[in-house]
Amino acid sequence: MQRGPFLWFGGKPGEPLPDISSFAVAKFTRANAEGVKKERPNQRRIRRAQFEELANFDDLVTRMFGEFVAFSQAV
């Protein structure tokens, strides 16, 4: 079974996420009784173009945890 592609938004393992404060604040999808869609202050809208496409699961794991070093090579 094939999985992917995966979308990645982040830095190297151990580094913080990129700054998202410049992205638009997300809004609720449903309006309140007055017909207003309120903002969701702790969520941002990040365009797909901001993500990096990773072809397969191995690439995703490498982005998350770094390069794999076999135990026999590390000793």
Secondary structure as UniProt FT lines:
FT   STRAND          6..8
FT   TURN            13..14
FT   TURN            21..22
FT   STRAND          24..27
FT   TURN            33..34
FT   STRAND          39..45
FT   HELIX           48..50
FT   STRAND          52..54
FT   HELIX           57..65
FT   HELIX           71..74
//
